[in-house]
Amino acid sequence: MNLPDSFIRYTSRLMGDELYARFSDGLNEEAPVSIRINRLKSRGRSVAGTAVNVPWCGDGRYLPQRPDFTFDPLLHAGCYYVQEASSMFVHHVLRSLVSTPVLMLDMCAAPGGKSTAAASALPEGSILMSNEPVRARANILAENMMKWGSPDVIVTNNYPRDYVRSGLDFDVILCDVPCSGEGMFRKDEGAVEEWSPQNVDACSRLQREIVADAWQCLRPGGLLIYSTCTFNATENEENIRWIVDELGGMPVAVPVSEGWGICGSLLADFTAPVYRFIPGCTRGEGLFMAVLRKSPDAESPIILRKGKRYVQDKYDNGNKKRKDKAIAASLVSRDIEKIVSGWTSFVSGDEHIEPALRQSDVCVLALTPHLARLYDAASLSLRVLSAGVTLGNVKGHDIVPNHSLALSSVLCPDAFPVVPLTYTQAVAYLRRETVALPPDTPMGFVLVAWHDAVLGFVKNIGNRANNLYPQEWKIKSTHVPDREPWVLV
């Protein structure tokens, strides 16, 4: 690999000769292929072939080769997520350090790998707010979170400072900050071309700005998870040192196994526990992660509004006119409420929960009661792209089921007829082509599935079935697969 000379000089000094030699050899190896299984949808399926477990993530699997994921209907159904193995470490961190329900924010979440991992790792009853500042990337994030199907998630498109102004505060905040991308050199040639010492310094400054905003949103005693996909100490150890010295962060250790090959700090004068994934040492791409706790004695998050400093209740946000507008928007007609009754099945422990309904523009949302309260507060000051389960789109006194409902883990199994598809039909459906249904298929809205995994809705009107798969998600490739995918059985 043709690396920049300045990168080689700096990194070889940082790592030392022996570690750098292992790293250099690792960069010249083929990047491993890995996926993470969605336990909400796995239904007893196992990974086919000679898959090997990712040691720090019980749901992670290394695949022996890279299949054509585009043409696997189970990927589009959200049965698994294609994720680089090192990034799955956040699953282990959350499982190790969080044991009771929390409110968590993933501040820079696109495309959604760490957010879907967090949704699977958090204790039942937790809520995840998954945010991405860049609109195009936020739409991809919303798509991937919808496919994952977890009901206690809100996706937003905001800058970190918007969260500070919102007054919302969190038990756990993940800052997977934009970085110089050194850890992606093996997979992304563009990252090599864009690298420069100047970019490293610019990234370090931006990372501190993001963390400073995130820290204001963190509750006393809360956890900040900081991560990058880069190797240099400027964006890693030095930023952790800054969080400790300037913000009062207290480093937190995470239990790891020696057999995982994870390295600690590369600075002799740095003692805080950090976790470095380096190609050649670990089977994955480059990753740095550290966890810091905010002092339990720290002040509650305080924001500035109209020149006055005050603590803002997260459920009492905004002025009266904005509140009245939100309340009006939340009203759902009795006709619609009657139609959607029985479409979802929310369960907490052994108890069934009646969801709260909200109308957002022409969409009706189903939210657990605790998510509904947070949604009401967040929607006043943040750009919410999705929340809970979008049941459907209102058409007069009727409602058209939304794709979010089809992919949700709380979809009631007997809410709609289900038609199994052949593999060829499933790919045609994902291309948004017409799919022929059996002649005895009931009229109206019907779910289509492949290997018991729901792909989405069609509307059977008798002489044909209208394909309701989202236009922007459809497979655009005209390639015809010569065989069925083998990732999951």
C-alpha positions as CSV (number, residue, x, y, z in Angstrom):
1,M,0.0,0.0,0.0
2,N,1.4,3.4,-1.0
3,L,1.1,5.4,2.2
4,P,2.1,9.1,2.7
5,D,5.7,9.4,3.9
6,S,4.7,11.7,6.7
7,F,2.1,9.1,7.9
8,I,4.8,6.4,7.8
9,R,7.3,8.4,9.8
10,Y,4.8,9.5,12.5
11,T,3.0,6.1,12.9
12,S,6.2,4.1,13.0
13,R,7.6,6.3,15.8
14,L,4.2,6.0,17.6
15,M,3.9,2.3,17.3
16,G,7.6,1.3,17.5
17,D,9.3,-1.0,15.0
18,E,7.8,-4.3,16.0
19,L,4.2,-3.2,16.2
20,Y,4.5,-1.1,13.0
21,A,5.8,-4.1,11.2
22,R,2.8,-6.1,12.2
23,F,0.5,-3.2,11.3
24,S,2.2,-2.9,7.9
25,D,1.8,-6.6,7.2
26,G,-1.8,-6.4,8.3
27,L,-2.6,-3.6,5.8
28,N,-1.4,-5.8,3.0
29,E,-3.8,-8.6,4.0
30,E,-7.3,-8.9,2.6
31,A,-9.8,-7.1,4.8
32,P,-12.1,-9.5,6.6
33,V,-15.8,-9.6,5.9
34,S,-18.2,-9.5,8.9
35,I,-21.8,-9.2,9.7
36,R,-23.8,-8.7,12.9
37,I,-27.0,-10.7,13.3
38,N,-30.3,-9.0,14.4
39,R,-31.7,-11.1,17.2
40,L,-35.1,-9.4,16.9
41,K,-35.4,-11.1,13.5
42,S,-33.1,-14.1,13.4
43,R,-35.9,-16.6,14.2
44,G,-33.4,-19.4,14.8
45,R,-31.5,-18.8,11.5
46,S,-27.8,-19.5,11.7
47,V,-25.0,-18.2,9.5
48,A,-24.2,-20.6,6.6
49,G,-20.8,-21.7,5.5
50,T,-17.7,-21.6,7.7
51,A,-18.5,-18.4,9.6
52,V,-16.4,-17.7,12.7
53,N,-17.6,-15.7,15.8
54,V,-16.3,-12.2,16.4
55,P,-14.8,-12.6,19.9
56,W,-16.0,-9.3,21.4
57,C,-19.5,-9.4,20.0
58,G,-21.8,-12.5,20.4
59,D,-23.9,-11.5,17.4
60,G,-20.9,-10.9,15.1
61,R,-19.7,-13.3,12.5
62,Y,-16.7,-13.4,10.1
63,L,-17.6,-14.7,6.7
64,P,-15.2,-16.8,4.6
65,Q,-15.7,-14.5,1.6
66,R,-17.7,-11.5,0.6
67,P,-21.1,-12.4,-1.0
68,D,-23.2,-10.1,-3.2
69,F,-25.1,-8.5,-0.3
70,T,-27.2,-6.4,-2.6
71,F,-29.1,-9.5,-3.8
72,D,-29.7,-11.0,-0.3
73,P,-33.4,-10.3,0.7
74,L,-32.5,-11.0,4.3
75,L,-30.2,-8.0,4.4
76,H,-33.0,-5.7,3.1
77,A,-35.3,-7.2,5.7
78,G,-32.9,-6.2,8.5
79,C,-32.0,-9.7,9.6
80,Y,-28.4,-8.7,9.8
81,Y,-26.1,-5.7,9.3
82,V,-22.9,-5.7,7.4
83,Q,-20.4,-4.1,9.8
84,E,-16.7,-4.0,10.2
85,A,-15.8,-6.2,13.1
86,S,-13.7,-3.7,15.2
87,S,-16.7,-1.4,15.3
88,M,-18.8,-4.1,17.0
89,F,-16.7,-3.4,20.2
90,V,-19.3,-0.8,21.2
91,H,-21.7,-3.7,21.7
92,H,-19.3,-5.2,24.3
93,V,-18.8,-1.9,25.9
94,L,-22.5,-1.3,26.5
95,R,-23.1,-4.9,27.6
96,S,-20.2,-4.5,30.1
97,L,-21.0,-1.1,31.6
98,V,-24.8,-0.6,31.2
99,S,-27.1,-2.9,33.2
100,T,-30.3,-0.7,33.7
101,P,-32.5,1.1,31.2
102,V,-30.9,4.3,29.9
103,L,-31.5,7.2,27.6
104,M,-28.7,7.1,25.0
105,L,-27.6,9.5,22.3
106,D,-25.4,8.4,19.3
107,M,-24.3,11.9,18.2
108,C,-22.7,11.1,14.8
109,A,-24.5,7.9,13.9
110,A,-24.6,7.5,10.1
111,P,-24.7,5.0,8.5
112,G,-26.0,3.2,11.6
113,G,-23.6,0.4,12.4
114,K,-22.9,1.5,16.0
115,S,-26.5,2.6,16.5
116,T,-27.9,-0.8,15.5
117,A,-25.3,-2.4,17.7
118,A,-26.4,-0.2,20.6
119,A,-30.0,-0.9,20.0
120,S,-29.3,-4.6,20.4
121,A,-27.0,-4.2,23.4
122,L,-28.9,-1.8,25.7
123,P,-31.1,-3.2,28.5
124,E,-34.8,-3.5,27.8
125,G,-36.6,-0.3,28.4
126,S,-33.8,1.9,27.1
127,I,-34.3,4.6,24.5
128,L,-31.8,5.4,21.7
129,M,-31.7,8.8,20.0
130,S,-29.6,8.3,16.8
131,N,-28.4,11.6,15.2
132,E,-26.6,12.6,12.1
133,P,-25.8,16.2,11.2
134,V,-25.5,15.7,7.4
135,R,-28.9,15.4,5.8
136,A,-28.1,12.9,3.0
137,R,-26.3,10.7,5.6
138,A,-29.2,11.1,8.0
139,N,-31.6,9.7,5.5
140,I,-29.4,6.6,5.1
141,L,-29.2,6.3,8.9
142,A,-33.0,6.5,9.1
143,E,-33.3,3.8,6.5
144,N,-30.9,1.4,8.3
145,M,-32.6,2.0,11.7
146,M,-36.0,1.3,10.2
147,K,-34.7,-2.0,8.7
148,W,-33.3,-3.0,12.1
149,G,-36.8,-2.7,13.5
150,S,-36.1,-1.7,17.1
151,P,-39.2,0.3,18.3
152,D,-37.5,2.5,21.0
153,V,-35.4,4.6,18.6
154,I,-35.7,8.3,17.5
155,V,-33.6,9.4,14.5
156,T,-32.7,13.1,14.1
157,N,-30.8,15.3,11.7
158,N,-29.2,18.0,13.9
159,Y,-25.8,19.5,14.8
160,P,-24.5,18.8,18.3
161,R,-25.1,22.4,19.4
162,D,-28.8,21.9,18.6
163,Y,-28.9,19.2,21.2
164,V,-27.4,21.6,23.7
165,R,-30.1,24.1,23.0
166,S,-32.8,21.4,23.2
167,G,-32.2,20.9,26.9
168,L,-32.3,17.1,26.6
169,D,-29.9,15.2,28.7
170,F,-28.6,11.6,28.5
171,D,-27.2,8.7,30.5
172,V,-24.9,7.6,27.7
173,I,-23.6,9.5,24.7
174,L,-21.6,7.9,21.9
175,C,-19.3,10.3,20.0
176,D,-18.0,8.3,17.0
177,V,-16.4,11.5,15.7
178,P,-15.4,12.4,12.2
179,C,-11.7,11.6,11.8
180,S,-8.8,11.4,9.4
181,G,-9.8,7.9,8.6
182,E,-6.4,6.2,8.9
183,G,-8.1,3.0,10.2
184,M,-9.9,2.7,6.9
185,F,-6.8,2.8,4.6
186,R,-7.1,-0.9,3.8
187,K,-10.7,-0.6,2.7
188,D,-10.8,2.9,1.3
189,E,-8.2,4.2,-1.1
190,G,-9.8,7.6,-1.0
191,A,-8.9,7.8,2.7
192,V,-5.2,7.5,1.8
193,E,-5.5,10.2,-0.8
194,E,-7.3,12.7,1.5
195,W,-4.9,12.2,4.5
196,S,-2.6,15.0,5.6
197,P,-1.1,16.3,8.8
198,Q,-3.3,19.4,8.4
199,N,-6.4,17.3,8.2
200,V,-5.4,15.4,11.3
201,D,-5.2,18.8,13.2
202,A,-8.5,20.0,11.7
203,C,-10.2,16.8,12.7
204,S,-8.8,17.1,16.3
205,R,-10.3,20.5,16.7
206,L,-13.7,19.4,15.3
207,Q,-13.7,16.4,17.6
208,R,-13.2,18.6,20.7
209,E,-16.1,20.8,19.6
210,I,-18.4,17.9,19.3
211,V,-17.3,16.4,22.6
212,A,-17.7,19.8,24.4
213,D,-21.3,20.0,23.2
214,A,-22.0,16.4,24.0
215,W,-20.6,16.8,27.5
216,Q,-23.2,19.5,28.2
217,C,-25.9,17.0,27.3
218,L,-24.5,14.3,29.6
219,R,-26.1,13.8,33.0
220,P,-24.0,13.7,36.1
221,G,-22.6,10.2,36.4
222,G,-23.3,9.5,32.7
223,L,-20.9,7.7,30.3
224,L,-19.3,9.2,27.2
225,I,-18.0,6.7,24.7
226,Y,-15.4,8.3,22.4
227,S,-14.3,6.6,19.2
228,T,-12.4,7.2,16.0
229,C,-11.2,5.0,13.1
230,T,-7.7,6.4,13.1
231,F,-4.3,5.7,14.7
232,N,-2.6,8.9,15.6
233,A,-2.4,10.1,19.2
234,T,-3.6,13.7,18.3
235,E,-7.1,12.5,17.6
236,N,-7.0,9.8,20.2
237,E,-5.0,9.9,23.5
238,E,-4.5,13.7,23.3
239,N,-8.2,14.3,23.0
240,I,-8.9,11.9,25.9
241,R,-6.3,13.8,28.0
242,W,-8.2,17.0,27.0
243,I,-11.5,15.6,28.2
244,V,-10.0,14.6,31.5
245,D,-8.2,17.9,32.1
246,E,-10.7,20.4,30.7
247,L,-14.0,18.7,31.2
248,G,-13.3,16.5,34.3
249,G,-14.0,13.2,32.6
250,M,-13.1,10.1,34.6
251,P,-11.7,7.2,32.5
252,V,-13.6,3.9,32.8
253,A,-12.0,0.5,32.2
254,V,-13.8,-2.1,30.0
255,P,-13.0,-5.8,30.6
256,V,-11.2,-7.4,27.6
257,S,-9.5,-10.7,26.9
258,E,-5.8,-10.9,26.0
259,G,-6.7,-13.2,23.2
260,W,-8.5,-10.5,21.4
261,G,-5.3,-8.7,20.4
262,I,-6.5,-5.3,21.5
263,C,-3.7,-2.8,22.2
264,G,-3.7,-0.1,24.9
265,S,-2.3,3.4,24.7
266,L,0.8,4.0,22.5
267,L,2.0,6.9,24.6
268,A,4.4,6.1,27.5
269,D,3.1,8.9,29.7
270,F,-0.6,8.0,29.2
271,T,-2.2,5.8,31.9
272,A,-6.0,6.0,31.1
273,P,-7.5,2.8,29.7
274,V,-8.0,3.0,26.0
275,Y,-8.7,0.3,23.4
276,R,-6.9,0.2,20.0
277,F,-7.7,-2.2,17.2
278,I,-4.8,-2.4,14.8
279,P,-4.8,-4.6,11.6
280,G,-2.2,-7.3,12.1
281,C,-3.1,-7.5,15.8
282,T,-6.9,-7.7,15.6
283,R,-9.0,-9.1,12.9
284,G,-10.7,-5.9,11.7
285,E,-10.0,-2.4,10.7
286,G,-8.4,0.4,12.8
287,L,-10.5,1.6,15.7
288,F,-9.8,3.6,18.9
289,M,-12.3,3.7,21.8
290,A,-12.3,5.1,25.3
291,V,-15.0,5.5,27.9
292,L,-15.3,8.4,30.4
293,R,-17.7,9.1,33.2
294,K,-19.0,12.5,34.1
295,S,-18.6,13.1,37.8
296,P,-21.8,12.4,39.8
297,D,-21.2,15.7,41.6
298,A,-21.2,17.7,38.3
299,E,-23.9,20.2,37.7
300,S,-27.0,19.2,35.7
301,P,-26.9,20.3,32.0
302,I,-27.4,24.1,31.8
303,I,-28.1,26.0,28.6
304,L,-28.4,29.6,27.6
305,R,-31.7,31.0,26.4
306,K,-32.5,34.8,26.1
307,G,-29.5,35.6,28.2
308,K,-30.6,33.6,31.2
309,R,-29.0,30.4,32.5
310,Y,-31.4,27.8,33.8
311,V,-31.9,24.0,34.1
312,Q,-34.4,23.0,31.5
313,D,-36.8,20.1,32.1
314,K,-36.5,17.7,29.1
315,Y,-40.3,17.3,29.0
316,D,-41.1,21.1,29.3
317,N,-39.4,22.4,26.2
318,G,-40.3,25.5,24.2
319,N,-42.9,28.2,24.4
320,K,-46.6,27.8,24.7
321,K,-47.4,28.3,21.0
322,R,-45.0,25.6,20.0
323,K,-46.4,23.3,22.7
324,D,-50.0,23.9,21.4
325,K,-48.8,23.2,17.9
326,A,-47.3,19.9,19.0
327,I,-50.4,18.9,20.9
328,A,-52.6,19.6,17.9
329,A,-50.3,17.6,15.6
330,S,-50.4,14.6,18.0
331,L,-54.2,14.2,17.7
332,V,-55.2,11.1,15.7
333,S,-58.8,10.6,14.5
334,R,-60.9,7.8,16.0
335,D,-61.3,6.4,12.5
336,I,-57.6,6.0,12.1
337,E,-57.1,4.8,15.6
338,K,-59.7,2.0,15.0
339,I,-58.0,0.9,11.8
340,V,-54.5,0.6,13.2
341,S,-55.6,-1.1,16.4
342,G,-54.0,-4.5,16.5
343,W,-51.2,-3.7,13.9
344,T,-48.5,-3.7,16.6
345,S,-47.8,-5.6,19.8
346,F,-45.7,-3.8,22.3
347,V,-44.5,-5.9,25.2
348,S,-42.5,-5.0,28.4
349,G,-41.5,-8.0,30.4
350,D,-44.7,-10.1,30.5
351,E,-47.0,-7.1,30.0
352,H,-48.6,-5.8,26.8
353,I,-48.3,-2.0,26.4
354,E,-50.9,0.1,24.7
355,P,-48.8,2.4,22.4
356,A,-49.4,6.2,22.2
357,L,-50.3,7.4,18.8
358,R,-48.9,10.6,17.3
359,Q,-49.7,12.2,13.9
360,S,-46.6,13.8,12.3
361,D,-47.7,15.6,9.1
362,V,-49.6,12.8,7.3
363,C,-47.9,9.9,9.1
364,V,-49.2,8.2,12.2
365,L,-46.6,7.0,14.7
366,A,-46.9,4.3,17.4
367,L,-44.7,5.0,20.4
368,T,-44.3,3.4,23.8
369,P,-45.5,5.8,26.6
370,H,-41.9,6.7,27.7
371,L,-40.8,7.2,24.1
372,A,-43.9,9.4,23.4
373,R,-42.9,11.8,26.2
374,L,-39.4,12.1,24.8
375,Y,-40.7,12.5,21.2
376,D,-43.0,15.3,22.3
377,A,-40.0,17.2,23.8
378,A,-37.6,16.4,21.0
379,S,-39.9,17.3,18.2
380,L,-40.2,20.9,19.5
381,S,-36.6,21.8,19.0
382,L,-35.0,19.0,16.9
383,R,-35.5,17.8,13.3
384,V,-37.0,14.4,13.9
385,L,-36.8,12.0,10.9
386,S,-38.4,9.0,12.4
387,A,-39.6,7.8,15.8
388,G,-40.9,4.5,17.1
389,V,-43.0,2.8,14.4
390,T,-44.5,4.7,11.5
391,L,-47.8,2.9,11.2
392,G,-48.9,4.5,8.0
393,N,-49.7,7.5,5.8
394,V,-53.1,9.1,6.2
395,K,-55.3,9.3,3.1
396,G,-58.5,11.1,4.1
397,H,-60.2,8.8,6.6
398,D,-58.1,5.8,5.6
399,I,-54.4,4.9,6.2
400,V,-51.9,3.2,4.0
401,P,-49.5,1.0,6.0
402,N,-45.9,2.3,6.1
403,H,-42.8,0.3,5.3
404,S,-41.6,1.0,8.9
405,L,-44.5,-1.1,10.2
406,A,-43.5,-4.0,7.9
407,L,-39.9,-4.1,9.1
408,S,-40.7,-3.4,12.8
409,S,-40.1,-6.1,15.4
410,V,-43.4,-5.2,17.0
411,L,-45.5,-5.9,13.9
412,C,-48.4,-8.1,14.9
413,P,-47.9,-11.4,13.0
414,D,-51.6,-11.7,12.2
415,A,-52.3,-8.1,11.3
416,F,-52.0,-8.7,7.5
417,P,-52.0,-11.7,5.2
418,V,-48.5,-12.9,4.4
419,V,-47.5,-14.3,1.0
420,P,-44.2,-16.2,0.7
421,L,-42.1,-15.3,-2.3
422,T,-39.5,-17.3,-4.3
423,Y,-36.0,-15.9,-4.4
424,T,-36.6,-14.6,-8.0
425,Q,-39.8,-12.9,-6.9
426,A,-38.1,-11.4,-3.8
427,V,-35.4,-9.8,-5.9
428,A,-38.1,-8.5,-8.3
429,Y,-40.0,-7.0,-5.4
430,L,-36.9,-5.3,-4.1
431,R,-36.4,-3.9,-7.6
432,R,-40.0,-2.5,-7.2
433,E,-41.2,-4.6,-10.1
434,T,-44.7,-6.2,-10.3
435,V,-45.0,-9.5,-8.3
436,A,-47.7,-12.0,-9.2
437,L,-49.7,-13.2,-6.1
438,P,-51.5,-16.5,-5.7
439,P,-55.1,-16.3,-7.0
440,D,-56.5,-16.9,-3.5
441,T,-54.7,-13.9,-2.0
442,P,-57.1,-11.6,0.0
443,M,-57.7,-8.2,-1.4
444,G,-56.1,-5.2,0.1
445,F,-52.8,-4.7,1.9
446,V,-50.6,-7.8,2.0
447,L,-47.1,-8.5,3.4
448,V,-44.6,-10.4,1.2
449,A,-41.8,-12.4,2.8
450,W,-38.8,-14.6,1.9
451,H,-37.7,-17.4,4.3
452,D,-40.2,-16.0,6.8
453,A,-38.5,-12.6,6.8
454,V,-41.0,-9.8,5.9
455,L,-39.8,-7.6,3.0
456,G,-42.7,-5.1,2.8
457,F,-46.2,-4.4,1.6
458,V,-48.1,-4.8,-1.7
459,K,-51.7,-3.9,-2.3
460,N,-53.7,-6.6,-4.0
461,I,-56.4,-5.0,-6.2
462,G,-57.4,-8.2,-7.9
463,N,-55.9,-8.1,-11.4
464,R,-52.5,-7.0,-10.1
465,A,-50.6,-6.2,-7.0
466,N,-49.2,-2.7,-6.6
467,N,-45.6,-2.8,-5.2
468,L,-45.3,-0.5,-2.2
469,Y,-41.6,-0.9,-1.6
470,P,-40.0,2.5,-1.1
471,Q,-38.9,4.0,-4.4
472,E,-35.6,5.4,-3.0
473,W,-34.6,2.0,-1.6
474,K,-35.1,-0.2,-4.7
475,I,-32.2,-2.3,-6.1
476,K,-31.1,-0.4,-9.2
477,S,-28.7,-3.0,-10.6
478,T,-30.0,-5.0,-13.5
479,H,-27.6,-7.9,-12.7
480,V,-29.4,-11.3,-12.5
481,P,-28.0,-13.5,-9.6
482,D,-27.1,-17.0,-10.7
483,R,-28.0,-18.5,-7.3
484,E,-29.6,-17.7,-4.0
485,P,-27.5,-16.0,-1.3
486,W,-25.9,-18.2,1.3
487,V,-25.3,-15.7,4.2
488,L,-28.1,-16.9,6.5
489,V,-30.1,-20.2,6.4
